[in-house]
Amino acid sequence: MNQSNCPVPKEQQPTNEFIELSKSNIFSWPKSKKSFSLILLKIWLVTFTLFIIISTGSVYFATSTLKYILLSFFSSLSIPFLLSIRLYLGWNHIFKRLTSEKVEYEESGWYDGQVWIKPVNLKEKESLIAFLEVKPILKNLIQVLSIIILFALSGILLFQYKFI
């Protein structure tokens, strides 16, 4: 944005927010679907191991080991799910700010919110960023969330109808 005619503080400009989010350690993970999937798989394996260790403390673990292993398998999906939700919400917020015709900003605090209407050339530039950079990230996150939800629902059905 051109600083001479833009009243929005630099850190609240959508393009700068996108750049900051892209540089963030955690929010840069979903940029590559393959590496993001590997990171989530590693996180899930660590939580699965932790959940197995916790479930071995159960008195009933010795009698129904398979049930507790599967319970740990499905419940450990909660950590990657929550992480993916957080990433989706952050990237979706940036997408909405980039595609919006107006920029809401605060000059000095929460009590003095202002609205600035973007000029056409800036709106086009930010729309390109949104659709070429952010939209594929959102698609990747939706696919990963769908897979996690599918596994979680299958676990719920497995325990609900007592197939084990």
Buried (B, 14 or more C-beta within 10 A) or exposed (E): BEEEEBEBEEEBBBBBBBEEBBEEEEBBBBBEBEEBBEBBEEBBEEBBEEBBEEBEEEEEBEEEEEBBBBBBBBBBBBBBBEBBEEBBEBBBEBBEBBBBEEBEBEEEEEEEEEEBEBEEEBBEBBBEBBEEBBBEBBEBBEEBBEBBEEBBEEBEEBBEEEEE
